[in-house]
Amino acid sequence: MFNNFFWLLIFCSFFLIDVIGQNQKEIYPSSYFWNKNEAAQFFGDSPYGVGADVIHRRGSVLNNGNPFERHLRTSVRPWFHMQFGPDARLSLSPLGYFTTNEYIAIPEDFGRASSYELRSTIQFFHHQKQMMGKIMHTWRYRLEFRNRLTDGAEEFTNFMRFRFRYRFRYIINAPDFYTQGMWYTNASLELGLNMGSPVVFNTFNQSRLYVGLGRRIFNSARLELRYVDRFRSRGSGFQMDRGRGVMLAINIDQASILGRKYTQPVRYAD
């Protein structure tokens, strides 16, 4: 009970500090819609696996309330995984492709150029279970090596970003996270830190708060609906985009047993 209260207190503290800090800046609100699709495959008892994710994001223009009006980003990333037992995983995406249209929150944004990006990512995440698996705490540490080319530019801009995320899950109607048909709730907070020579003002460039409801279907797949509240700093560091909206996430934890009779435990997934 004390551990549950401790982590809830930490989560609320980070959120309040973040919100209070943003109140000192000029904030431009927008409405967003995210779609994230992710799949993984492990081979027998081997600790090694592969996977991929595809993410699509749309947003409103000049805060008109329509989250589907403008394409903002599409990305594709392959992943290679190494599972350190049931509670931890190291993942590497050697090269992902991102295409981005800039946010249109104020009239001056219409002149901002689009870009594409080549990104290499390494991440490690682990979890802790409580109440016989009814509660899951997950910590993720991600380092991104980003190479961005803006339309009209001749050279890539190279920098790094470190992202830390804490996630809390509670399984509603089943003994653990891997039970077919189970419903669960989750909440997470993620902070981003930019690093590199091009980074001047927007070092702490973004934070994301997620609250969601999910269900496990077809044995190894999960369908999740999230509310997202996201702050993102602009170049000066004194102006922020605030995107609020809905994310639809589809995760396949083990592709080979999708829709089949349950024959093996599903590997732990982020």
C-alpha positions as CSV (number, residue, x, y, z in Angstrom):
1,M,0.0,0.0,0.0
2,F,2.8,2.4,0.8
3,N,4.6,1.7,-2.5
4,N,1.4,2.4,-4.4
5,F,1.0,5.7,-2.6
6,F,4.7,6.6,-3.1
7,W,4.5,6.2,-6.9
8,L,1.2,8.0,-7.1
9,L,2.8,10.9,-5.2
10,I,5.8,11.0,-7.5
11,F,3.6,10.9,-10.6
12,C,1.4,13.8,-9.3
13,S,4.4,15.8,-8.3
14,F,6.0,15.6,-11.7
15,F,2.7,16.6,-13.3
16,L,2.1,19.6,-11.1
17,I,5.7,20.9,-11.5
18,D,5.3,20.6,-15.2
19,V,2.0,22.4,-15.4
20,I,3.1,25.2,-13.0
21,G,6.3,25.7,-15.1
22,Q,4.3,26.0,-18.4
23,N,2.1,28.7,-16.8
24,Q,5.1,31.1,-17.0
25,K,5.3,30.8,-20.8
26,E,3.1,31.7,-23.8
27,I,1.1,28.6,-24.8
28,Y,-0.6,27.9,-28.1
29,P,-3.3,25.2,-27.8
30,S,-4.1,22.6,-30.5
31,S,-6.2,19.5,-30.9
32,Y,-4.5,16.3,-32.0
33,F,-5.2,12.7,-33.0
34,W,-2.5,10.0,-32.8
35,N,-2.6,6.4,-34.1
36,K,0.2,4.1,-33.0
37,N,0.5,0.5,-34.3
38,E,3.2,-1.8,-33.0
39,A,4.0,-5.5,-33.3
40,A,6.7,-7.8,-32.0
41,Q,7.8,-11.4,-32.6
42,F,10.0,-13.6,-30.5
43,F,11.3,-17.0,-31.6
44,G,10.6,-19.9,-29.3
45,D,12.5,-19.7,-26.0
46,S,15.1,-17.3,-27.6
47,P,15.6,-14.0,-25.8
48,Y,15.8,-12.3,-29.2
49,G,13.0,-10.8,-31.2
50,V,12.1,-8.3,-34.0
51,G,9.3,-5.8,-34.4
52,A,8.2,-2.6,-36.0
53,D,5.9,0.4,-35.3
54,V,4.0,2.8,-37.5
55,I,2.8,6.1,-36.0
56,H,0.5,8.7,-37.6
57,R,-0.4,12.1,-36.1
58,R,-2.8,14.8,-37.3
59,G,-3.7,18.1,-35.8
60,S,-5.8,21.2,-36.0
61,V,-4.9,24.5,-37.7
62,L,-5.1,27.7,-35.6
63,N,-6.9,25.9,-32.8
64,N,-10.1,25.4,-34.8
65,G,-10.9,22.2,-32.9
66,N,-10.6,19.8,-35.8
67,P,-7.8,17.2,-34.9
68,F,-7.9,15.6,-38.4
69,E,-7.3,18.8,-40.5
70,R,-3.6,18.6,-41.0
71,H,-1.1,15.8,-41.3
72,L,1.7,16.4,-38.8
73,R,3.8,13.2,-38.7
74,T,4.2,9.7,-40.0
75,S,7.0,7.4,-38.9
76,V,8.1,3.9,-39.5
77,R,10.7,2.1,-37.3
78,P,12.1,-1.5,-37.3
79,W,13.1,-2.9,-33.9
80,F,15.5,-5.6,-32.6
81,H,14.7,-6.8,-29.1
82,M,16.6,-8.7,-26.4
83,Q,14.6,-9.9,-23.4
84,F,16.4,-10.0,-20.1
85,G,14.0,-12.4,-18.4
86,P,10.3,-11.6,-17.9
87,D,10.7,-8.2,-16.5
88,A,13.1,-6.2,-18.8
89,R,13.8,-5.6,-22.4
90,L,16.5,-3.8,-24.4
91,S,15.4,-2.6,-27.9
92,L,17.3,-1.1,-30.8
93,S,15.9,0.7,-33.9
94,P,18.9,1.2,-36.2
95,L,17.2,3.5,-38.6
96,G,13.7,4.9,-38.6
97,Y,12.1,7.3,-41.1
98,F,10.0,10.3,-40.0
99,T,8.2,12.8,-42.2
100,T,6.9,15.9,-40.5
101,N,4.7,18.9,-41.3
102,E,5.1,21.7,-38.7
103,Y,2.4,22.8,-36.3
104,I,0.1,25.6,-37.4
105,A,-0.9,27.3,-34.1
106,I,-0.4,31.0,-35.1
107,P,-0.5,32.7,-38.6
108,E,3.3,32.9,-38.7
109,D,3.5,29.1,-38.7
110,F,2.2,28.9,-42.3
111,G,5.7,29.8,-43.5
112,R,7.5,27.0,-41.6
113,A,9.1,24.3,-43.7
114,S,8.4,20.6,-43.5
115,S,11.1,18.1,-42.8
116,Y,12.0,14.5,-42.8
117,E,14.2,12.7,-40.3
118,L,16.4,9.6,-40.0
119,R,16.4,8.5,-36.4
120,S,18.3,5.7,-34.5
121,T,16.9,4.7,-31.1
122,I,18.0,2.6,-28.2
123,Q,15.8,2.0,-25.3
124,F,15.6,-0.1,-22.1
125,F,12.4,-0.7,-20.1
126,H,11.6,-2.8,-17.1
127,H,8.6,-3.3,-14.8
128,Q,7.6,-4.3,-11.3
129,K,4.4,-6.1,-10.4
130,Q,2.3,-5.8,-7.3
131,M,-0.9,-7.5,-6.0
132,M,0.0,-10.8,-7.9
133,G,0.2,-8.9,-11.2
134,K,-2.9,-6.7,-10.9
135,I,-0.7,-3.6,-10.7
136,M,2.3,-2.9,-13.0
137,H,4.9,-0.2,-12.8
138,T,7.0,0.4,-15.9
139,W,10.0,2.6,-16.4
140,R,11.4,3.3,-19.9
141,Y,14.7,5.0,-20.8
142,R,15.1,6.0,-24.5
143,L,18.0,7.7,-26.3
144,E,17.4,9.0,-29.8
145,F,20.0,10.0,-32.4
146,R,18.2,12.4,-34.7
147,N,19.2,13.6,-38.2
148,R,16.7,16.1,-39.6
149,L,16.7,17.7,-43.0
150,T,14.3,20.7,-43.5
151,D,12.9,21.4,-46.9
152,G,15.2,23.9,-48.7
153,A,18.2,23.1,-46.4
154,E,21.4,21.5,-47.8
155,E,22.6,19.7,-44.6
156,F,21.1,17.6,-41.9
157,T,20.7,19.0,-38.3
158,N,22.1,16.4,-35.9
159,F,21.1,16.2,-32.2
160,M,20.1,13.8,-29.5
161,R,17.1,13.4,-27.2
162,F,16.7,11.5,-24.0
163,R,13.2,10.5,-23.0
164,F,12.2,9.1,-19.6
165,R,8.7,7.7,-19.0
166,Y,6.9,6.2,-16.0
167,R,3.7,4.2,-16.6
168,F,1.2,2.8,-14.1
169,R,-1.3,0.0,-15.1
170,Y,-4.1,-1.5,-13.1
171,I,-5.8,-4.7,-14.4
172,I,-9.6,-4.4,-13.8
173,N,-11.2,-7.8,-14.4
174,A,-8.4,-10.4,-14.5
175,P,-5.5,-11.6,-12.4
176,D,-2.7,-10.2,-14.6
177,F,-1.8,-8.3,-17.8
178,Y,-1.6,-11.3,-20.1
179,T,-5.1,-12.7,-19.5
180,Q,-7.3,-12.9,-22.6
181,G,-10.2,-10.4,-22.5
182,M,-8.9,-8.4,-19.6
183,W,-9.6,-4.7,-19.3
184,Y,-7.0,-2.3,-17.8
185,T,-6.4,1.3,-17.1
186,N,-3.1,3.2,-17.3
187,A,-1.5,6.5,-16.7
188,S,2.0,7.7,-17.7
189,L,4.2,10.7,-17.7
190,E,7.0,11.3,-20.1
191,L,9.7,14.0,-20.2
192,G,12.1,14.8,-23.1
193,L,15.6,16.3,-22.9
194,N,17.3,17.6,-26.1
195,M,21.1,17.5,-26.3
196,G,23.6,18.6,-29.0
197,S,25.2,21.7,-30.5
198,P,21.9,22.9,-32.2
199,V,20.1,22.9,-28.9
200,V,20.1,26.3,-27.2
201,F,16.8,27.2,-25.5
202,N,14.6,24.2,-25.7
203,T,16.6,21.7,-23.8
204,F,13.6,20.3,-21.9
205,N,11.6,20.2,-25.1
206,Q,8.4,18.3,-24.2
207,S,6.4,16.4,-21.7
208,R,3.4,14.1,-22.3
209,L,0.7,12.9,-19.9
210,Y,-1.4,9.9,-20.9
211,V,-4.5,8.4,-19.3
212,G,-6.1,5.5,-21.0
213,L,-8.3,2.4,-21.1
214,G,-7.3,-0.8,-22.8
215,R,-8.4,-4.4,-23.5
216,R,-6.5,-7.5,-24.6
217,I,-8.0,-9.2,-27.7
218,F,-7.0,-12.3,-29.8
219,N,-4.7,-13.5,-27.1
220,S,-1.6,-11.4,-27.9
221,A,-3.0,-8.1,-29.1
222,R,-4.1,-5.0,-27.1
223,L,-6.4,-2.2,-28.2
224,E,-6.0,1.0,-26.1
225,L,-7.6,4.4,-26.2
226,R,-5.7,7.3,-24.5
227,Y,-6.2,10.9,-23.7
228,V,-3.0,12.8,-24.3
229,D,-1.9,16.2,-23.0
230,R,1.4,17.2,-24.5
231,F,3.6,20.3,-24.1
232,R,6.3,21.0,-26.8
233,S,8.7,23.9,-26.7
234,R,9.3,26.1,-29.7
235,G,12.8,27.4,-30.8
236,S,12.9,30.2,-28.3
237,G,12.0,28.1,-25.3
238,F,9.5,30.7,-24.1
239,Q,6.7,29.6,-26.4
240,M,4.9,26.2,-26.1
241,D,2.6,24.2,-28.2
242,R,0.0,22.4,-26.1
243,G,-1.6,19.5,-27.9
244,R,-4.6,17.7,-26.4
245,G,-6.4,14.9,-28.0
246,V,-7.0,11.1,-28.4
247,M,-4.5,8.4,-29.2
248,L,-5.6,5.0,-30.6
249,A,-2.9,2.4,-30.0
250,I,-2.8,-1.2,-31.3
251,N,-0.1,-3.5,-29.9
252,I,0.6,-7.0,-30.9
253,D,2.9,-8.5,-28.3
254,Q,3.5,-11.8,-30.1
255,A,2.5,-11.9,-33.8
256,S,2.8,-15.7,-34.3
257,I,0.0,-16.5,-31.8
258,L,-2.4,-13.7,-32.8
259,G,-5.9,-15.2,-32.8
260,R,-4.7,-18.7,-31.9
261,K,-5.5,-20.8,-28.9
262,Y,-3.4,-19.7,-26.0
263,T,-0.3,-22.0,-26.1
264,Q,2.5,-20.0,-24.6
265,P,3.0,-17.0,-22.3
266,V,3.0,-13.6,-24.0
267,R,6.4,-11.9,-23.6
268,Y,6.3,-8.8,-21.5
269,A,5.7,-5.7,-23.6
270,D,6.1,-2.0,-23.0
